[in-house]
């Protein structure tokens, strides 16, 4: 580990470290209007939501690093106390980058970026047509934390009205694959929240998992399972008993074998396909044949099931490693 005392770091160096370590960060595309009616549009990646009753968001129109001057967004918010905050999607990313340019006051970033301004319902600043998620807001408070370059200004805003595209919903929730959001990383890097970058983690909700401390030692000491795998095991409410494991073995042995092969090459092919049922069937056959790596293959199978969110299968498979000798077939 590298260790840094904040007092020993120059502001640009600290800034880069924070941008790299606190990421990915959602991007607020903020439109404001000056007291003279001039539109401004600027993205901010120090941004998030902080409550729903009332619905509150905050972002930081910080002072410019080079000269500590205040940004147009800050000045406009102080003058009018209104803004619209939009989500940023992949289809907009280059336009958003263009809108981040430090144009002189009075320059309309809608025109410079090519983004389309549309009327808001409750506030004066324009909405961005291209964004599928738009929030009309009022400024509740502006907190300032210094007057030097890079000093934070925290704009705390209440959402007055939401505008959400109908086609980004699936079963009543905003589908991450459809909204296709982007987030900010360090340097020139962004992150696209789409495709294989999106994954699911089962919430504990009201159930209470057995926890890491209750895992059998042969699972905790495995060189196959990652810390994430062990935590997923620990989220289960119980450990399969002998009878359940015995029934599981019978079920796997009797799986339809059309197209099934027994070999290490076939096992790894099944792993690439996430076909953990055939992986398990192969592992059981390896045990029957006294294959020297048979129990290792069982762990690989359980790991594959875990990573495909089939924790019940994973537990039964994992328990076979220690219980298999009790249940010949």
Secondary structure by P-SEA (a helix, b strand, c coil): ccccccccccaaaaaaaaaaaaccbbbbbbbbbcccbbbbbbccccccccccccbbbbbbbccccccccccaaaaaaaaccbbbbbbbccccaaaaaaaaccccccccccccccbbbbbbccccccccccccbbbbccccbbbbcccccbbbbbbbbbbcbbbbbccccccccccccccbbbbbccccbbbbcccccbbbbbbcccccccccccccccccccccccaaaaaaaaaccccccaaaaaaaaaaaaacccccccccaaaaaaaaaacaaaaaaaaaaaaaaacccaaaaaaaaaaaaaaaacaaaaaaaaaacccccccccc
